[in-house]
Amino acid sequence: MSRLILFNKPFQVLSQFTDSEGRNTLADFITEPGIYPAGRLDYDSEGLLLLTNDGKLQHRIASPDMKLPKTYIIQVEGDITEEALQQLRRGVSLKDGQTRPAKARKIDNPEFPPRNPPVRERKNIPTSWVELIISEGRNRQVRRMSAAVGFPTLRLIRTCIGSWKLDNLKIGEHKEIDVNLPVVTKPTSGASKNGSRARNTRSNSGKNSNRPHSKSHNSAGNKRHTGKPKR
């Protein structure tokens, strides 16, 4: 039985447990030993990050060969057009090559909790929200795609990886589930589908500078973000 943690990563938190520059890390929220990120989420991005104690499961989640779909909700500068959405759907030309076709649609304001610190919006310039589903994991890909079609990303929240969803997890909270890892003979898009059951969901406040061997689940609480953006 593999352990899998679903974590709602706050803004300006590194997707790692240590940092020489004193920025906020996963260790400030997750104290379980032997758990490591399966993939990454940028310092200035928010939302779903998966962690596991199983190397095989970690590979299936993080490997580009598995083509796990990832869903992002982004706030962009400007009122995005249907033409721009069509470009995202066809694939966008970036410096490191053409992206795969994505699913893209304009959505109403999802009413996420305000970001801390808040998004800097320019006066007299509207913003809009887009749901974008991609099956790649290039560096800062979503931000580069939206910029390439003329609508820079102001805020980015990942809500889904494969069949795992952020659901009602509050910012800084996490929950753990057990996963029965299926046998896979070759990479498929459904490789990470699993029969999973929720084991527990609870959160405690507080900050830890290291990774103590504790079973408690930490939440963001009234935590201050003191680090400087990585990018």
Secondary structure as the mmCIF struct_conf table of DSSP 4:
data_model
#
loop_
_struct_conf.conf_type_id
_struct_conf.id
_struct_conf.beg_label_comp_id
_struct_conf.beg_label_asym_id
_struct_conf.beg_label_seq_id
_struct_conf.end_label_comp_id
_struct_conf.end_label_asym_id
_struct_conf.end_label_seq_id
STRN STRN1 SER A 2 LYS A 9
HELX_LH_PP_P HELX_LH_PP_P1 PRO A 10 PRO A 10
TURN_TY1_P TURN_TY1_P1 PHE A 11 GLN A 12
BEND BEND1 SER A 15 PHE A 17
TURN_TY1_P TURN_TY1_P2 SER A 20 GLU A 21
HELX_RH_3T_P HELX_RH_3T_P1 LEU A 26 ASP A 28
TURN_TY1_P TURN_TY1_P3 PHE A 29 PHE A 29
STRN STRN2 ILE A 30 ILE A 30
TURN_TY1_P TURN_TY1_P4 PRO A 33 GLY A 34
STRN STRN3 TYR A 36 PRO A 37
BEND BEND2 ALA A 38 GLY A 39
TURN_TY1_P TURN_TY1_P5 TYR A 43 ASP A 44
STRN STRN4 GLU A 46 THR A 52
BEND BEND3 ASN A 53 ASN A 53
HELX_RH_AL_P HELX_RH_AL_P1 GLY A 55 ALA A 62
HELX_RH_3T_P HELX_RH_3T_P2 PRO A 64 MET A 66
STRN STRN5 LYS A 70 GLU A 77
BEND BEND4 GLY A 78 GLY A 78
HELX_RH_AL_P HELX_RH_AL_P2 GLU A 82 ARG A 90
STRN STRN6 SER A 93 LEU A 94
TURN_TY1_P TURN_TY1_P6 LYS A 95 ASP A 96
STRN STRN7 GLY A 97 GLN A 98
HELX_LH_PP_P HELX_LH_PP_P2 THR A 99 PRO A 101
STRN STRN8 LYS A 103 ILE A 107
HELX_LH_PP_P HELX_LH_PP_P3 PHE A 112 ARG A 115
BEND BEND5 ASN A 116 PRO A 117
HELX_LH_PP_P HELX_LH_PP_P4 PRO A 118 VAL A 119
TURN_TY1_P TURN_TY1_P7 LYS A 123 ASN A 124
STRN STRN9 THR A 127 ILE A 134
BEND BEND6 SER A 135 SER A 135
TURN_TY1_P TURN_TY1_P8 ASN A 139 ARG A 140
HELX_RH_AL_P HELX_RH_AL_P3 GLN A 141 ALA A 148
TURN_TY1_P TURN_TY1_P9 VAL A 149 GLY A 150
STRN STRN10 THR A 153 ILE A 161
TURN_TY1_P TURN_TY1_P10 GLY A 162 SER A 163
STRN STRN11 TRP A 164 LYS A 165
TURN_TY1_P TURN_TY1_P11 ASP A 167 ASN A 168
HELX_LH_PP_P HELX_LH_PP_P5 LEU A 169 LYS A 170
TURN_TY1_P TURN_TY1_P12 ILE A 171 GLY A 172
STRN STRN12 HIS A 174 ASN A 180
HELX_LH_PP_P HELX_LH_PP_P6 LEU A 181 VAL A 183
BEND BEND7 THR A 185 LYS A 186
TURN_TY1_P TURN_TY1_P13 SER A 189 SER A 192
STRN STRN13 GLY A 195 THR A 201
STRN STRN14 ASN A 204 ASN A 204
BEND BEND8 SER A 209 ASN A 210
BEND BEND9 HIS A 213 HIS A 213
STRN STRN15 HIS A 217 ASN A 218
TURN_TY1_P TURN_TY1_P14 GLY A 221 ASN A 222
HELX_LH_PP_P HELX_LH_PP_P7 GLY A 227 PRO A 229
#
